Amino acid sequence: MKDWLRRVFWFTPLRKGLTVLLVLALAAVAAYGGYRIANPDLTCAKGVERPEEGAECVGVSGDGYDFGVPALTKVADAIDRENRTLKAGEYATVAVLLPLTSTDDGMRTKIVHEVQGAFLEQYRANHDSNDQVPKIRLVLANTGKGNAHWRTTVGRLKTMTGAPDNLRAVTGVATSSTETKSAVKELTGAKIPVVGTTITADDIANGPDGDPYPGLARVSPTNSDEARAIAQFGKVEADKAVLVQDTRSGDHYTVTLKRAFAGLLKDAPYEPQLFTSPPDPTEEGTTANTFRQITLLLCDTRAETVFFAGRHTQLRQFVNALGQRGCQHRKFTVLTGDEGSYLGGDDKLDKKALARKVTVRYASLAHPDTWRRSGAPTTGGSAADYRTFTELLDLAADLAADPAVGPIGPTSLTDGQAIIAYDAMATAVHGIRQATVQDAKLPAITDVVTQWPQVKGSLKVAGASGWICLDNHGNPYNKAVPIVELARDGSQRFVEIAWPEGKPPAQTCLPPRRS
């Protein structure tokens, strides 16, 4: 055997040379294979990588990367096409910070619509604003499922304030969670302006007691303002109402919503009915069992109105359970915050419950019928401002009208997410351009941070969802709150506009002095 090996691999100088080369090649392959096993390639795209092998891709991209989410492919391509038309040094970058790779169906739909809305405003700012400067570059920033990787993505954003990116604002920031709160704290602490899209928690905001997030502006009402608007709309009798609330801690949306609702029900005769959602509130958990019990107890009360402080998965479970209650002869109206907007697209909603004397109404952040109906208020928003948005949407849907904008994928407006994201992006663009001094191509990022207190009166943002007039702490003053009802077929029907202050703002839209 040894003699055979010698003849084959070592008999002549040529064979000796080839054998040495073969051994070296095999060693190199083995070494490379070992290196790749020990050091896997975690790169997904430029500026995007996996925290570990097999994990989701997180980071920042404006080059058409869709983060492996097919529903984002078309709008990501549209963003890439628009970004490619921009010249270095002549644009400011705005990042849309969202958990783009969320596995929750409702959240994914919300995210796609928000990205579409943000792109429409980028396109408007670059093509229909009389050549104002700077131009706007849009990038997508993924924080991962549940915002678990916010540190990685925020860290990347903090490196982008200089050339060539010239990051000047971050928008999106769409969930009122502990991770979101931490991300906003980190960004504003680094003096990066932030415009929250759908964050409504009262404690992710600045206010008279202090500004823990310097440079934060929001275009959605706080939970307290939503609750005040609902109260103005509903004229609910506290002695015929009950609060159903989540006891899970760390969720700033539910914590501040139940606090706001509790304030409306100080004279209610019944203590709140409690449930505890799973650590990940998008999971079903065992709360359906709890709701079956709660609905039995509701039949023992005189309550006609239920204020629900919880996330959308638990809201759907509660509505389904209420449809199966024992006291079918009784009518119940469920009032809740903007998480109700998810129900229209929730396949697990038992629509038969809505035909069993159960009415579900929620405070939406935006709705397409708010301003285009007859009899709409003359202040607080307008049909013309909303029409500007829909014309852009029509343009995006018609590839032949403008090949540059192209299609952005199927869009629905009834959940309000595309509308409110468009307005958040418009507010970011407004701040960037107001901070740009004459003859300059770009504003200093520190100057953008100081713009939010001036967004009011003649300098308000005429949003598609309504006027955006910010107080000195960056919060919207008396923002229109569409009250929306789930119809029996599960569609989302606009009811009327409610106002935190009880009536539309004056034409001047100047927040009053608060004592």
Residue pairs with C-beta under 8 A, 6 or more apart in sequence:
8 15
9 15
9 16
9 19
10 16
10 19
40 53
42 49
42 50
42 51
42 52
42 53
43 49
44 50
44 57
44 59
44 65
44 67
44 68
45 57
45 59
45 61
45 63
45 65
46 61
46 63
46 65
47 59
47 60
47 61
47 156
48 57
48 58
48 59
48 60
48 61
48 65
48 67
48 142
49 57
49 58
49 59
50 56
50 57
50 58
51 58
51 149
51 152
56 67
56 68
56 101
56 142
56 144
56 145
56 149
57 67
57 68
57 101
57 142
58 101
58 142
58 143
58 144
58 149
58 152
58 153
59 141
59 142
59 152
59 153
59 156
60 95
60 139
60 140
60 141
60 142
60 153
60 156
60 157
60 160
61 67
61 76
61 139
61 140
62 79
62 80
62 83
62 93
62 137
62 138
62 139
62 140
63 80
63 83
64 76
64 77
64 79
64 80
64 81
65 76
65 140
66 72
66 73
66 76
67 100
67 101
67 140
67 142
68 101
69 100
69 101
69 108
69 112
71 108
71 109
71 112
71 409
72 100
72 111
72 112
72 115
72 140
72 409
73 409
74 406
74 407
74 408
74 409
75 112
75 115
75 116
75 119
75 408
75 409
76 115
76 140
77 406
78 119
78 396
78 405
78 406
78 407
78 408
79 115
79 119
79 122
79 138
79 139
79 140
81 404
81 405
81 406
82 119
82 122
82 123
82 126
82 138
82 404
82 405
83 137
83 138
83 139
85 126
85 404
86 126
86 135
86 137
87 135
88 163
88 164
89 163
89 164
89 166
89 441
89 442
90 133
90 134
90 135
90 441
91 134
91 135
91 136
91 137
91 166
92 134
92 135
92 136
92 137
92 166
92 167
92 168
92 169
92 432
92 442
92 443
93 136
93 137
93 138
93 139
93 160
93 165
93 166
93 167
93 168
94 118
94 122
94 136
94 137
94 138
94 139
94 167
94 168
94 169
94 170
94 171
94 425
94 428
94 429
94 432
95 138
95 139
95 140
95 141
95 157
95 160
95 167
95 169
95 170
95 171
95 172
96 114
96 115
96 118
96 138
96 139
96 140
96 141
96 170
96 171
96 172
96 421
96 425
97 141
97 143
97 153
97 154
97 157
97 170
97 171
97 172
97 173
97 183
98 111
98 114
98 115
98 140
98 141
98 142
98 143
98 172
98 173
98 174
99 107
99 111
99 142
99 143
99 144
99 145
99 146
99 147
99 175
100 111
100 115
100 140
100 142
100 143
101 142
101 144
101 145
102 108
102 111
102 145
102 146
102 282
103 145
103 282
104 282
105 345
105 346
105 347
106 282
106 312
106 313
106 342
106 345
106 346
107 175
107 282
109 342
109 345
109 412
109 415
109 417
110 174
110 198
110 342
110 415
110 417
111 174
112 409
113 411
113 412
113 415
113 417
113 418
113 421
114 172
114 174
114 197
114 198
114 417
114 418
114 420
114 421
115 140
115 421
116 396
116 408
116 409
116 411
116 418
116 421
117 417
117 418
117 419
117 420
117 421
117 422
117 423
117 425
118 138
118 171
118 172
118 421
118 422
118 424
118 425
119 138
119 396
119 408
120 389
120 392
120 393
120 396
120 408
120 418
120 422
121 422
121 423
121 425
121 426
121 429
122 136
122 137
122 138
122 425
123 392
123 395
123 396
123 405
124 388
124 392
124 426
125 132
125 135
125 136
125 425
125 426
125 429
126 135
126 136
127 404
132 433
133 433
133 436
133 441
134 166
134 432
134 433
134 436
134 441
134 442
134 443
136 429
136 432
137 165
137 166
138 425
139 165
141 153
141 156
141 157
141 170
141 172
142 149
142 153
143 149
143 150
143 153
143 154
143 179
143 183
144 150
144 153
146 177
146 179
146 280
147 175
147 177
147 179
147 180
147 183
148 179
150 179
150 180
150 182
150 183
150 186
151 186
154 183
154 186
154 187
157 167
157 170
157 187
157 192
158 186
158 187
158 190
158 192
160 166
160 167
161 167
161 168
161 192
161 445
166 442
167 192
167 445
168 193
168 428
168 432
168 442
168 443
168 445
168 448
169 192
169 193
169 194
169 195
169 428
169 431
169 432
169 448
170 187
170 192
170 193
170 194
170 195
171 194
171 195
171 196
171 197
171 421
171 424
171 425
171 427
171 428
172 197
172 421
172 424
173 180
173 183
173 184
173 194
173 195
173 196
173 197
173 199
174 180
174 196
174 197
174 198
174 199
175 198
175 199
175 253
176 199
176 200
176 201
176 204
176 251
176 252
176 253
176 256
177 250
177 251
177 252
177 253
178 250
178 251
178 252
180 199
180 204
180 252
181 201
181 203
181 204
181 252
184 194
184 196
184 199
184 204
184 213
184 216
185 212
185 213
187 194
188 194
188 213
188 214
188 215
188 216
191 214
191 215
191 445
191 446
191 449
192 215
192 445
193 215
193 216
193 217
193 428
193 431
193 445
193 448
193 449
193 451
193 452
194 213
194 215
194 216
194 217
195 216
195 217
195 218
195 219
195 424
195 425
195 427
195 428
195 431
196 204
196 216
196 217
196 218
196 219
196 220
196 424
197 219
197 220
197 420
197 421
197 424
198 220
198 338
198 365
198 417
198 420
198 421
199 218
199 220
200 220
200 221
200 222
200 223
200 226
200 253
200 256
200 257
200 337
200 338
200 365
201 222
201 223
201 252
201 253
201 255
201 256
202 222
202 223
202 224
202 252
202 256
202 259
202 260
203 252
203 255
203 256
204 213
204 216
204 252
205 213
205 216
205 218
205 222
205 473
205 474
205 475
206 212
206 213
206 214
206 216
206 473
206 474
206 475
207 473
207 475
208 473
208 514
211 473
214 449
215 448
215 449
215 452
215 474
216 452
216 474
217 427
217 431
217 452
217 455
217 470
217 474
218 474
218 475
218 476
219 420
219 423
219 424
219 427
219 461
219 463
219 465
219 468
219 476
219 479
220 338
220 365
220 420
220 476
220 479
221 229
221 363
221 365
221 476
221 479
221 481
221 500
222 256
222 475
223 253
223 256
223 257
223 259
223 260
223 337
224 256
224 259
224 260
224 263
225 476
225 479
225 481
225 500
226 257
226 260
226 337
226 338
226 363
226 481
226 500
227 257
227 260
227 261
227 263
227 264
227 337
227 363
228 260
228 500
228 501
229 363
229 481
229 483
229 498
229 499
229 500
230 264
230 335
230 361
230 363
230 481
230 483
230 498
231 264
232 498
232 499
232 500
232 502
233 483
233 495
233 496
233 498
234 305
234 333
234 335
234 361
236 264
236 305
236 335
237 304
237 305
238 264
238 265
238 266
238 267
238 268
239 267
239 268
239 269
239 302
240 302
240 303
240 304
240 305
241 265
241 268
241 303
241 304
241 305
241 306
241 307
242 265
242 268
242 270
242 272
242 273
242 298
242 301
242 303
242 305
242 306
242 307
243 258
243 261
243 262
243 265
243 268
243 272
243 273
243 306
243 307
243 309
244 272
244 273
244 274
244 275
244 294
244 306
244 307
244 308
244 309
244 310
244 318
245 254
245 258
245 261
245 262
245 272
245 273
245 274
245 275
245 308
245 309
245 310
246 254
246 258
246 274
246 275
246 276
246 277
246 281
246 309
246 310
246 311
246 314
247 274
247 275
247 276
248 254
248 276
248 277
248 278
248 279
248 281
249 255
251 277
251 281
251 311
253 311
253 337
253 339
254 309
254 310
254 311
257 309
257 336
257 337
258 272
258 309
261 307
261 309
262 272
264 307
265 307
269 302
270 301
270 303
273 294
273 297
273 298
275 287
275 290
275 291
275 294
275 310
275 314
276 287
276 290
277 285
277 287
277 310
277 311
277 313
277 314
278 284
278 285
278 287
281 310
281 311
281 313
281 314
282 311
282 313
283 313
284 313
284 317
287 314
287 317
288 317
288 320
288 321
291 314
291 317
291 318
291 320
291 321
291 322
292 321
292 324
294 318
294 321
295 318
295 321
295 322
295 324
295 325
295 326
296 325
296 326
298 306
298 322
298 325
298 327
298 332
299 325
299 326
299 327
299 330
303 332
304 330
304 331
304 332
304 333
305 332
305 333
305 334
305 335
306 322
306 332
306 333
306 334
306 335
307 335
307 336
308 315
308 318
308 334
308 335
308 336
309 336
309 337
310 318
310 336
310 339
311 339
312 339
312 340
312 341
312 342
312 343
312 346
315 334
315 336
315 339
315 340
315 342
315 343
316 342
316 343
316 346
316 348
316 349
318 334
319 334
319 343
319 349
319 350
319 353
319 354
319 358
319 360
320 348
320 349
320 350
320 353
322 332
322 334
322 353
322 358
323 350
323 352
323 353
323 354
323 356
323 358
324 353
325 332
328 356
328 357
329 357
330 357
331 357
331 358
331 359
332 357
332 358
332 359
333 359
333 360
333 361
334 358
334 359
334 360
334 361
335 361
335 362
336 360
336 361
336 362
336 363
337 362
337 363
338 362
338 363
338 364
338 365
338 416
339 362
340 360
340 361
340 362
340 363
340 364
340 484
340 486
341 362
341 364
341 365
341 415
341 416
341 417
341 484
341 492
342 415
343 349
343 360
343 362
343 486
343 490
343 492
344 414
344 415
344 486
344 490
344 491
344 492
345 412
345 415
349 490
351 488
351 489
351 490
354 360
354 486
354 487
354 488
354 490
355 488
359 485
360 485
360 486
361 483
361 484
361 485
361 486
361 495
362 483
362 484
363 481
363 482
363 483
363 498
364 416
364 481
364 482
364 483
364 484
364 492
365 416
365 417
365 419
365 420
365 465
365 482
366 416
366 417
366 419
366 420
366 423
366 464
366 465
366 466
366 482
367 413
367 414
367 416
367 419
367 482
367 484
367 492
367 494
368 386
368 390
368 413
368 414
368 419
368 494
369 482
369 494
370 376
370 381
370 386
370 465
370 466
370 480
370 482
370 494
370 497
371 381
371 382
371 383
371 385
371 386
371 466
372 383
372 386
372 387
373 494
376 382
376 383
376 497
377 497
377 504
378 504
379 467
379 504
379 505
379 506
379 507
379 509
380 466
380 467
380 478
380 480
380 497
380 499
380 504
380 505
380 509
381 462
381 463
381 465
381 466
381 467
381 480
382 462
385 462
385 463
385 464
386 419
386 464
388 464
389 419
389 422
389 464
390 464
393 411
393 413
393 418
394 401
395 401
395 402
395 405
396 405
396 406
396 407
396 408
396 411
397 407
397 408
397 411
399 406
399 407
411 418
412 418
413 419
414 491
414 492
415 492
416 465
416 482
419 464
419 465
420 465
422 463
422 464
423 461
423 463
423 464
423 465
423 468
426 461
426 463
426 468
427 455
427 461
427 463
427 468
430 451
430 455
430 459
430 461
431 448
431 451
431 452
431 455
432 443
432 448
433 443
434 451
434 454
434 459
435 443
435 444
435 447
435 448
435 450
435 451
436 442
436 443
437 443
437 447
452 470
452 474
453 470
453 471
453 472
453 474
455 461
455 468
455 469
455 470
456 469
456 470
456 471
456 477
456 509
456 510
456 511
457 469
457 508
457 509
457 510
460 467
460 468
460 469
460 509
461 467
461 468
462 468
465 479
465 480
466 479
466 480
467 479
467 480
467 505
467 509
468 476
468 479
469 476
469 477
469 478
469 479
469 505
469 509
469 510
469 511
470 476
470 477
470 511
471 477
471 511
472 511
477 505
477 509
477 511
478 499
478 500
478 501
478 504
478 505
478 511
479 500
480 497
480 499
480 504
481 497
481 498
481 499
481 500
482 494
482 495
482 496
482 497
482 498
483 494
483 495
483 496
483 497
483 498
484 492
484 493
484 494
484 495
485 492
485 493
485 495
486 492
486 493
487 493
497 504
499 505
